[in-house]
Amino acid sequence: KPDTAGAKARNEAVRSSKYLGRALWRNLTGYHRRSRVETKMHCVKLLGQRLLARDFDRQVAEIQIRAAILNGFTALGIPRTVAVG
């Protein structure tokens, strides 16, 4: 329904992104940070949905290992997207 609070917020975001331009709107609202966090959480889930260890200390170690793996991949470099043409 167009008169709910969520719909009003969505419509305002769409209006402002059209008025300001998408790139400027993303920088002003911090949307790019949200997108990066969602992408990183997707990468974490690709390493496994569940913890295999039963003991809490080992679960902590397992999470630290996954974080180290992701940090290693990030250290290798982030691909650069270049427009062709």
C-alpha positions in Angstrom: 0.0 0.0 0.0 1.4 3.4 -0.9 0.4 5.1 2.4 2.4 2.8 4.8 5.6 4.1 6.4 7.8 1.7 4.5 6.3 2.7 1.2 6.7 6.4 2.0 10.4 5.9 2.9 11.0 3.8 -0.3 9.3 6.4 -2.5 11.3 9.2 -0.9 14.6 7.3 -1.5 13.6 6.7 -5.1 12.7 10.4 -5.6 16.0 11.6 -4.0 18.1 9.2 -6.0 16.5 10.4 -9.2 16.9 14.1 -8.2 20.5 13.8 -7.0 21.8 11.1 -9.3 22.5 7.6 -8.1 26.2 8.0 -7.4 25.8 11.1 -5.3 22.7 9.6 -3.5 24.7 6.5 -2.6 27.6 8.6 -1.1 25.2 10.9 0.9 23.1 8.1 2.3 25.9 5.6 3.0 24.2 3.0 0.8 27.5 1.9 -0.7 28.7 0.8 2.8 25.5 -1.3 3.3 26.1 -2.9 0.0 29.6 -3.8 0.9 28.6 -5.3 4.2 25.9 -7.4 2.5 28.4 -8.7 0.0 30.9 -9.6 2.8 28.2 -11.4 4.8 27.4 -13.4 1.6 31.1 -14.4 1.4 31.1 -15.5 5.1 28.0 -17.7 4.4 29.8 -19.3 1.4 32.3 -20.6 3.9 29.6 -22.5 5.7 26.2 -21.8 7.1 26.9 -23.6 10.4 29.7 -24.0 12.9 31.1 -27.5 13.0 32.7 -27.3 16.5 30.6 -28.0 19.5 32.8 -26.4 22.2 32.4 -22.7 22.5 36.2 -22.0 22.4 36.5 -24.0 19.3 33.6 -22.2 17.7 35.4 -18.9 18.4 38.5 -20.3 16.8 36.5 -21.5 13.8 35.0 -18.0 13.3 38.5 -16.5 13.6 39.8 -18.9 10.9 37.0 -17.9 8.6 37.7 -14.2 9.2 41.4 -14.8 8.5 40.5 -16.6 5.2 38.4 -13.7 4.1 41.1 -11.2 5.1 43.6 -13.2 3.0 41.3 -13.0 0.0 40.8 -9.3 0.5 44.6 -8.8 0.7 45.0 -10.5 -2.7 43.1 -7.6 -4.2 39.7 -6.4 -5.1 38.9 -6.6 -8.8 38.6 -3.3 -10.6 35.6 -2.8 -12.8 36.3 -0.7 -15.9 33.7 0.5 -18.4 34.5 -0.7 -21.9 33.7 1.3 -24.9 
